[in-house]
Amino acid sequence: PYQVFGGTPFFERSEVKDLMAYLRIIANPKDQEALLRIINYPRRGISDKTLDQLTQFNRTKKLPLINVLQGIADEEYPKLKESLTSRGKQGIDQFIHLFKTATQTFAKKTLHEAFKWLIETIDYKKAIFDEVKSEKAREFKWQNVQMCLEAILQHQQSENPFLEEFLASTLLDNRSKGKNKKADDRLNLMTFHSAKGLEFKSVFLVGIEDHLVPHEKSHTRNGIEEERRLLYVAITRAMEDLCLSMARKRTRFGTLKNSTPSRFLFEIPKDILKVSSWK
């Protein structure tokens, strides 16, 4: 059990939920909640009014919504199709074409390759940049997309590298968090910033690598100083035990790269450090 401080849990972020909805539809076309989330995102001209018509029809006929969309594309429901706008009809055709191609692609390619193909095909980066005006927010959202890709790549290397298993594990992970409310039986996850003013018996600082701490964007002298102060704040949250850790290699943007220890580690006197190593 764990609790996230000062931020939205990863799989609750809107861009992550969008991509998960696409994967859910590919794994289970009858997942109507997922379908409604992404049928018009990125935008395809399927308005709320069109969606109301479609959902009313699928409830009346007791058909899965994906079957209704497929039926419209295949001219099975001429009256319904006639009642839709030309943009709505075009958007439905586009979506059905994407859905069919995606299903075939996920059947042929590896999970990581297929997911990367999907993100590029729907031009999700453009969708983020069109919707979000702040450069910082755009970058944050796009980094989360890259983290989704890395999560898929890690899952692909597991014993059950299948889409259904990936979705099941992320869903369980999301639902099980924080269920145990005992403060002493729950891991507290937070950023260095969120830790200000708090203290814990044991603290684990992870990713103490030179592109993360200091961050690769803190190139100026003041930026490095601020990063050093931030690490000091994190270190001093520990009352009894402190563990500083780094990865020898880290997957970044889908590529495994060597890591360099944070320059700040070399500023800590060696006599107060106990170095351990894991293979």
JOJO-V100034 format. One record per residue. OMEGA is omega in whole degrees, -180 to 180 (* if undefined). NEAR is the number of other C-alpha atoms within 8 Angstrom. D_LAST is the distance of its C-alpha to the last C-alpha in Angstrom with 2 decimals. Layout:
OMEGA&NEAR&D_LAST  OMEGA&NEAR&D_LAST
This chain:
179&10&26.74  179&9&26.51  179&10&28.98  178&10&28.86  167&9&30.88  177&7&32.89  179&5&32.39  176&7&32.66  -171&7&29.79  -175&7&28.16  175&8&29.74  -179&8&33.08  -170&9&33.45  -178&6&36.34  178&9&34.69  179&13&31.85  177&10&34.54  -177&10&36.50  177&8&33.74  179&9&32.90  176&12&36.66  -180&11&36.72  179&10&33.93  180&12&35.77  180&12&38.97  180&10&37.41  -177&8&35.96  -176&7&39.18  -178&10&42.26  179&8&44.22  -173&9&42.06  179&10&44.96  179&6&43.28  -178&11&40.62  -180&13&43.36  -180&8&45.58  -170&10&42.80  -178&11&42.20  179&9&45.46  176&12&46.68  -6&8&43.47  -170&9&43.29  179&6&47.09  179&14&49.12  177&9&52.52  -174&14&52.30  177&8&54.08  179&6&54.12  178&6&57.61  179&11&56.40  177&9&53.58  179&8&56.22  -178&8&58.30  -177&11&55.39  175&9&54.20  180&8&57.82  -177&9&58.31  176&12&55.14  -179&8&56.07  -177&7&59.67  -178&6&58.77  179&6&55.80  173&9&53.60  -177&9&49.96  -180&11&50.00  178&10&48.08  178&8&50.96  179&12&53.50  179&11&51.79  179&9&51.62  177&10&55.28  180&13&56.37  -178&10&54.65  178&6&56.36  -180&8&59.79  -178&7&59.96  -174&8&61.06  -179&8&63.64  179&6&65.19  -179&8&61.89  -179&10&60.86  -177&7&64.26  -178&6&63.85  176&9&60.65  -180&8&60.63  178&6&60.00  179&9&56.79  179&13&55.63  179&11&56.36  179&10&54.57  178&12&51.51  177&13&51.45  180&9&51.73  -177&9&48.84  -180&10&46.65  177&11&47.50  179&8&46.80  -178&8&43.38  -180&9&42.63  -179&8&43.65  -180&8&41.71  179&11&38.57  179&9&38.83  -178&8&39.14  -180&9&36.30  178&11&33.83  -175&6&35.01  -173&6&34.42  172&8&31.41  -177&8&27.78  -178&13&27.40  180&10&25.85  -178&8&28.54  -180&12&31.29  178&11&30.33  177&9&30.24  -178&8&33.61  -179&9&35.02  179&10&34.19  -177&9&35.81  179&7&38.74  -180&7&39.81  -175&9&39.25  178&10&37.50  178&9&36.80  180&7&40.59  178&10&41.24  -176&11&39.09  177&9&40.74  -174&7&44.21  -174&6&43.79  -176&9&42.01  -178&8&43.83  -180&6&41.43  -179&7&39.09  180&6&36.45  177&9&36.75  -177&12&36.65  180&8&33.42  -179&8&31.86  -180&10&32.96  175&10&31.80  178&8&28.29  176&11&28.30  178&10&29.29  178&10&26.33  174&9&24.03  178&9&25.80  -180&13&25.00  178&12&21.28  177&8&21.49  -179&12&23.31  178&11&20.79  -180&8&17.93  -180&10&20.42  -179&12&21.35  -179&7&17.95  -178&7&18.41  -180&4&20.38  -172&7&23.63  -176&11&23.73  -176&8&27.33  -178&9&29.24  180&7&30.76  179&9&27.45  -179&11&26.20  180&11&29.48  -178&8&29.51  180&8&26.08  179&9&26.99  179&8&30.41  179&8&29.22  -176&8&26.71  -177&8&29.62  -174&6&32.13  -174&8&30.15  171&9&29.16  -178&9&31.11  177&6&33.13  -173&7&32.55  178&7&34.58  -176&6&33.68  -177&5&32.36  -178&4&30.29  -174&8&28.56  178&12&27.50  178&7&24.76  -180&8&26.37  -180&8&24.95  174&10&26.58  176&8&26.58  -179&10&27.04  -176&7&30.70  -175&8&31.21  -178&12&29.94  177&9&32.92  180&5&35.09  176&6&32.72  -180&9&30.93  178&9&28.37  -179&8&27.25  180&9&23.54  176&11&22.23  176&8&18.88  -175&11&19.01  178&7&16.52  180&9&16.35  -176&13&17.44  -167&14&17.40  177&13&20.42  179&9&21.83  178&10&21.62  3&13&22.50  179&14&24.87  -175&9&25.58  -180&9&26.33  -179&4&29.93  -173&10&30.68  -176&7&31.75  -179&6&34.86  179&7&35.05  179&6&36.13  178&9&33.29  179&11&30.66  -179&8&32.59  178&8&32.60  178&12&28.83  179&10&28.45  -179&8&30.91  177&10&29.14  179&10&25.83  177&8&28.01  -178&11&29.57  180&12&26.24  -176&10&25.09  173&8&28.48  -176&13&28.30  180&13&26.27  -176&9&28.65  -176&7&26.42  178&8&22.63  176&10&20.78  176&7&17.14  -177&8&16.45  177&9&13.32  175&9&12.39  176&8&10.37  178&7&9.39  180&8&11.31  177&9&14.03  179&9&16.70  -179&8&20.05  175&8&23.30  -179&9&21.74  178&6&19.83  -177&8&16.11  176&8&16.22  178&7&14.30  176&10&14.57  178&8&16.30  177&9&16.14  178&13&19.42  -179&9&22.22  179&9&23.17  -178&8&20.17  178&7&21.78  180&6&25.02  180&8&23.82  -176&7&24.87  -175&5&22.06  178&5&23.82  178&6&23.31  171&7&19.54  -173&5&16.95  175&4&13.61  -180&4&10.38  177&4&6.75  179&3&3.80  *&2&0.00
